[in-house]
Amino acid sequence: MDKIRIHGGTPICGEILIGGAKNAALPLMAASLLTDQTLTLANLPQLADISTLADVLAQHGVDMHMNGAPAGDGHVGRALELRARDIASTRAPYDLVRKMRASVLVLGPLVARAGRAEVSLPGGCAIGTRPVDLHMQGLRLLGAEVELHDGYIHARAPGGLTGAEIVFPVVSVGATENILMAATLARGETRLVNAAREPEVADLAACLVKMGARIEGMGTDTLVVQGVDRLGGARHGVIADRIETGTYAMAVAISGGAAELIGARADNLRAVLELLGRAGVDVRETERGLHVARTGGPVRGVDVMTEPYPAFPTDMQAQFMALMSIAEGASMITETIFENRFMHVPELCRMGADINVHGASAMVRGRPALAGAEVMATDLRASVSMVLAALAAEGESVINRVYHLDRGYERLEEKLAACGANIERIK
């Protein structure tokens, strides 16, 4: 397995291009199953998770063609064309789905268009219980027969789906996306109440509207869908990755640098940017994105709690903990989304961080410096928190199991190295 070696102590300075959002691209790719026409997605990031879902879609019968060649900026200039003329298979097998949880997003589109689906229970990062109950219950309310046995979700709606009011007991991004896609082809009106408000959900809805769907309430917690007989093709650009934006902003902050994040958007990352401001990091909008700088002393410890959008995202918790480990003072970080999302704590402590976990909260007492060490990545966001800590640490750090990074960060070493980081991948 690849490793990443980092010699810390160099400020991150320069320009970093922010890529398309992985968490927006994946449901957009699944939406190609809803039509027999071509869906073209631009600004698609080059990531392992994108390749995994492409493999899943290919066995369902989706033809894919990449237009444009990757230049020095990776995904820029490329567009993926997806066309599912016919659904070749309604079964999403374990060997493919086990690699990534987002593979379950084919469930709703398959049932809506083909009238049936068999989807393996998904895999992904081991960060806690993420049940598919809400996906299944939503489809049942739309009239599908749904059972779970032999490790597969079996759903049937031979007569098609029918609109209904679906009230989610808790906010779920994946369930909102899955049921939203299914509802576009259901007869009549569907109301999704307590729907996820994440920008990636709104981006999916915007693309579905381009394909001919009738959706109201985008960006709110109530989505109203008027079902249509069929959807057509469309061209859509994936929104900038707000988690990548926040991650690089914290890389600049933890290293004491200054950089412009090209293509970044402040409007979908307000909670993170506000917190960075309270911590003493200067963030301002530019014509090309965001400028981030920390040149006036140490960051300050501030408390944070993860909550659904528009509050502070759980996908930024590990990175923020790394930043707080070198802050002046203490901070309390509370995780309310996933119960196992503190697995990076022991690894940060190996680098000298002072962190104590009490249930769903972690008390972080900042230290003037961290020390390089050999550490192990446990999941996608935890792995990048190791990178951030290593950027600020004295001496050399080696991060193992970095295949997690390749699932969500495009050319991370190249982007950081171009801004002064002493970083390399060891094959």
N, C-alpha and C positions, 0 to 999 in steps of 0.2 A: 504493500500500500504506500501511496505517496505521503510525504511529510512536508512540512513547511518550516524552514529555519529563518529566524529573525534575530538580528542584532539590534537591540533597542536603543533609544536615546536620540533619534533623528526626527526633527519636526516634519510633519507632512505639509508641504507647501507646493502650490501650483494649481492645476486644473484637473478635475475628475469628471468624466462623463457618466451621467446616471442612465442606466439602461431601462428597458421596459419592465414592468412589474410582473414577476413570476406569478404572484397570486391573482393577477388579472388575466394573464395569458392562458392559464390552464383552463378556467371555465369557458373562455372564449373559444379555445380549441374544441372543447366538448360540444359547444353550440353548433359546430359544423354538422353534427349528426341530425339536426333538426330539419335540414333541407337537402334537396338533391342538386342544388345550385352551388356555385363556388363561393366560399368565404375566404377573403384575403386578409391576412393579419400582418400589419407592418409593425416595426419597432419591437419585434419578438426577440427576447433575450436568448442567448446560446447557453443553455443550462442542461444539466443531467435530467432534471424533472421534466423539461420540455421534451427531451428525447424519449423519456419513459412513456409519457402520455401519447406521443406520436406512435410508438409501438402498439399501445392499446388501441388507438383509433385505426391503425392500419389493419389490424385483424378484424375490425368491425366492417371493413370495406371502404375506408376513407382513403382516397388518392391524394397524395401530397406532393407539391412541387415548390421548390425554393427559387424565387426570382431574385437576381442580384447576388453579388459575391461579397463575403465579409471583407471589409477593409480594415484599416488600422484601428477603427473604432468598433470592431466586432459586429454587432447586430445592425449597425446603421447601414441603410441602403438595401437591406434584405426584406423580402416579404414572403410569407408562407401562404400558398394557395391550398385550401382543403376542399375536397368535394366528395360527398357521400352519395353517389348516384343511386346506389342500392345498399341496403344493410346486409352485408355478407354473413354476419354472425351477431347474435344478440347476447353472446356469452363473453364476459370479461374474465379471463382465467386467473387463477391465483398467482401463477408464475410472473405475471406482469403487474397485477394490481398490488401485490405484496410490497413492491418497491416504493410506493408512494400513495399516501392517503387520498390525494386529489383525484385518483383514478375513479373513485366512486361517483364522480360528477357525470359519468356516462349513463348512470342509472335513469335519471329523469328523461333525458333526450331519447334514449332507446325505447322506453315505455310509451312516450308520447307519439313517436313516429312509427315504431314497429309493432307496438302493442304488447311487447314482452321484453324481459331482460333477466339475465342471470349474471350477477356481479359478485365476485369474491369479496369477502370482508377485506378492507384495505389495510395497508401497512403505513410506513412513514416514520417520523421521529418518535422515540419512546418518551414522550413528555407528559403522558397522562391519559386518562380515559377520555376518548372522543367518540362516543357512541353514534351509531347510524340510526338510532331510534327515530329521530326527528325526520330524517329523510323518508323512512318507511311509513311513518304515520302520515306525513304529508301526502304521499302517493295514495294511501288508503282513503284519505278524505277526498281525493280527486277521483275515486272510484276504482282504483286498482286493487287486485288481490295480491297481497304481499306476505310472503313467508320467509323465514330464516331457517335453513337447515343445511347440513353438510358443509358449513363454512361459506355458504353463498346466500345472497339475497335473491329470492325468486319473485318476480313481479309480473303480473299479467293484467292486461286491459284490452281484450280482443275487440270490444266494442268502442274503444277509445276512452279518453278521460273526460270528466265533467267538472266544470268550475265549482268551487266551494270557498267558504271562508276558513282560513287556516290560521290559528293563533299559536305562534311558537311560545312554549312555556319559558324558554331561555333564548337569548340571541345566539344564532348559529349562522355563520357566514356560509358554510358549505350547504347546509340544508336550505337556506334562503335561495342560493344559486340553483340548486338542483330542482327545487319545486317551481321556481320562477321559470326555468327553461321548459319544464313539463307543462306549465299552465299556458304557455303561449299557443299550444296546439289543442288545448282542452275546449270543449263546447261551453259557451257562456262565460260568465264573469268569475274570476278568482280574486279573493282578497287575502293578501299575506300581511298579518298583523304581528307586530313586534319583530319585523324583519330586520336583518342586519343592515346598517347604514354605511358600511365601509365603502371607500371610493371604488374598490374593485367590483363591488356589487353594482354600483351605479354605472361603471364602465361596461359591464356585461349587459345591463338593461339598455344602455345607449346603442350598443351593437345590435341587440335583438330588435330594437325599433328600426334601425337601418335595414334589417332583414324583413321587415313588414309586421313585426309584433306591435300590439297596442298596449302600452304600459304607461300608467300614470303614477306619480308619487316618487319618482326616482330621487334618491338621496334622503328620503324620509323613512320612518319606521312602518309605513303602511304602503304597500304596493298593490295597485289594482290593475288586473290584467283582463282584457277582453280577448278571448280565444279567437284564433283565425284558422282557416282551413289548411293553409300551407304558408311556409316562409320561403323567401328567396335568398339570393346571394347578396353580398355586401363587401365593402372594403372598410377596414377599421384599423386605427392605430392604437396600440396598447399604451396605456398611460404610464408615466414615469414611476419607477419603483420607490415608494415612500420609505420602505424599510431600508433599502440600499442607501437612500438619501440620508436617513437618520444615522445609519451605521458609519458612513464616511464623515458625517458631521462630528460624530463622537471620536473617530480616529484622529481628526484634526485637533479636537479639544484635548484628548488624552496625551497627545504628543507635543502640545504647545505650539502648533503651527497655524497656518492661514491658507485657505484654499477656496476656489470657486467651484461649486458643484453645478456643472452644466446640465441644463434640462430639468433640474430639480424644481418642484412646486411647493410653495409654502402653504397653499390653501388646504392640502390634505395631510398636513403634519403639524398643525398648530400646537397640539398638546406637547409634542416633543420639543419643538422650538421654544415654546414658553418655558419649559423646564430647563433647557440649556441656558436661556437667558437668566433665569434665577440662579443658576450655578455659576454665572460669571462668564459665560461664553458669548461672544458677539456674533449675532446672526442677522444679516440683512439681505433683502431681496435685491437682485440685479436684473438687468435686461435679459441675461442668459440663464438665470437660475438663482442660486443662493451663494452668498459669501460668508464663510465661517472662519472665525479667528479666536485664538486664545494666546495672547502675548503679554497680558498684564498680571501675571501671578497665578497662583493655584486656583483650581475650580473649588467651589464651595459645596459642601454636603447639603442635599435637599431630599425631602421625602417624596415618594411616588407610590401610586397604586395602579396596577394594570386593570383596565376595564374596557368594554367594547367601545368602538369608535362612536363619537369623536374623542374619547378620553385616551390616555396613554396606552399604546398597544403592547400586548404581551410579547410580540415579536421583537420589541426593543428592550425588554427587561434585562437580558443578559449583558447586552452592550452597555447599558446604563450602569449596571453593577460594576463592570470593569472600570468605567470612568469614575464612579464614586470611590473605588478602592484607592485612588490617589488624591482624593479631594481633601480639603481642609475642613475638619469636623466630621460629624457622623451623619448617616442617612438611614432611613428605614424604607425598605423596598418590600411592598406587599403584592403577592401574586394571587389574583382572584379567578383566573381563567383555567389554568392547567395545574394540577396538583403536584406534578413531578418536574416542574420547570426550574428547579434549583440544582440540577445535577452538575452545573458548571462551578458551583461553590467550592468543592474540594480541590478542583484544579486551579482556581484562582488563589486559593490558600497556599497551594504549593509554590506559588510565585510570590508569597509574602503578604497577600491580602489578609485583612483582619475582618472576617465575616462570621457571624453567628446566626444560625437559622432557628427560628421558633415558630413551628407550624407553617403558616402561609406567609410569614414575614422573615426578612433577613436584615439584621442590623449590620451596617457596613461602617467601620471606623477607618477613615482615610489615613494613609501613610504617605510620607514624603516620596517614597520610591518603592517599586517592586523589583524583584530579582528574577533573572532569567532562569528557566527550568524546563524540563521535558514534561509535557502535559498531554492529555488525551481528550479529543473532542467527543462529545456524547450525542450531540444533535446539531442541526443546522445553525441556529442562533448561538448556541453555546460555543461552537467552534470558532465563530467570528469574534466572540468575546475574548477568546484566548489570543487571537491575533491582535486585538486592541491592547490587551494587557501587555503583550510582548513588545508592542511598539513603545511603551512607556517604561519597560523594565531595563534594569542595568544588566548588561551581558547578553548571552545567547539563550534563546528559547527554541525548542523544537516541538511542534504540534503534530501529533499523530492522528490518524484516521480522518484526514482532511477531505475524504470523499464527500462528507457532509457539506463542506463548503461549495463543492461543485454543483450541488443541487440548487443553490440559491444565489450565488455570487459569480458573475461573469468576469473572468480575467482579473481576479482580485489582486494577485501578486503583481501583475503588470501595471495596474492602475496605481497601486501604492508605491511601487518602485519608481515609476515616472515622477512621483512627487517627493522622492528623496529617501524612501524607506529602504533599509538594508534587509531585503527579503528575497528568498529563493525557494523554489519547490525542489524537493529531493525525490527523484524517481525511485 
